[in-house]
Amino acid sequence: MAPFDLKGVFLSAFDYKTEKYVIAKNKKVGVLYRLIQLSIIGYIIGWVFVIKKGYQETEESLQSSVITKVKGVTFTNTTGFGPWLWGPEDYVTPYQGEDVLFITTNFITTPNQKLGYCAESVKVLDGHCHANEDCTKGDTVIAGHGIKTGRCLKKDRNSTGTCEIYGWCPIERSSRPDVPLLGKAENFTIYIKNFIRFPKFDFSKSNVLDTSDDTYLKKCSYDELTHSYCPIFRFGDIVRRTGHNFQDMALLGGAIGILIEWHCDLDKGYSACHPRYTFTRLDVNAIANAISSGYNFRYARYFKNADGETHRTLFKVYGIRFDILVHGKAGKFNIIPTVINIGSGLALMGAGAFFCDMVLLYMMKKSTLYRRRKFETDNKNGNNNRENTDMSENAVKQPSELEQLADPTSVQHTPGITFTQRTKGQVM
């Protein structure tokens, strides 16, 4: 076993490796290399710079404010609530106009409730009972309407009854209209005013047309082509853009997302930054008529009668919730991302050469000859390791293919590959 040469290992750390170019005149590999180069150049120019605008510095931390205003009135006349003229102050929640708002389209009323004793609803399972022992006094009815009094109210001895409760009586009605009572809300309009700012570029803009005409917003309606800066939308059109029918949605309610997108190329100026609107129904279920469909909640209006007793009218309202979301991205030319992307492209060009080297080194029929020509080691005297190889008399008389390649000043030809050698540097 040869002794370990520690000195040689140490000195090898100071060897200098220089590039050596071997030109392989193989048309197949040459065409492959050019195709890879063209693909990389097309990717850098087409995708990175043209489509993704890799020469720009970008910002997505958008600062935004949304203000909404709804207009429209309708009239209803129901048995429990009587005649009522509905305006925005009645059917819009909250009143101040935020980026999330609710529009009432249907309702159930339970009028003239007052605190007292009455039977729990038969639809409440925790309110069922067979005896007074099932109605523990002071317990709250789970998902019910009041506090148990300890009495079980039933028609006869053998029937199932319901617990007596202390709460707002009579209990809530559950009969829902077959058609939305505020179906005419389809023609109501919503004005969505949006202000945005990109702080990095100190750029601000609004989705409302910059005009001195006071009547513009009173007579315009949003149209993507003719009035893209008139953010006044009809509710029926918004629901239609989601692919649904307003009257069907108004019966049980639902949720709609309104997305305002700002994609601004600031190299093109202020006029090239435009809002784009997308409308999506958010409460869609995989199963039709699922129990989770729709949107509703309750509220009450309190009043006192002539005797000073407090009464209330309970409303269970169905309607459409609108969630207004704002996203944006702005870009402007900057030399730093430009240089970084160009450098990345040059690195990919080197990867193309590496791939073609792998083809020549390991996938071609004459790959052994190419490896022997590409990888050489020079000794201290500058002599090539192949020039020190002992040759037999027969080898001198009949040189092999490898020996025909040994002369660095000549051009050699092998079947399918022609090599021309050029050395870039010298090993010292």
Secondary structure, DSSP 8 states (H G I E B T S, - for coil): -----HHHHHHHTT-----EEEEE--HHHHHHHHHHHHHHHHIIIIIIIIIS-TTEEEE---EEEEEEEEE--EEEEETTTEEEEE-HHHHEESTT--SEEEEEEEEEEEEEEEEEEEE--TT-GGGEESSGGGS-TT-B-TTSSEEEEEEEE-SSTTS-EEEEEEEEES-------SS-TTGGGGG-EEEEEEEEEETTTTEEEESS-----TTHHHH---BTTTBTT--EEEHHHHHHHTTS-HHHHHHH-EEEEEEEEEEEEGGG-GGG--EEEEEEES---SSTT-TT-S-EEEEEEEEE-TT--EEEEEEEEEEEEEEEEEEEEEEEE-HHHHHHHHHHHHHHHHHHHHHHHHHHHHTSTTHHHHHHHH---B-TT--BTTTT----HHHHHS--HHHHT--TTS-EEETTEEEEEEE-----
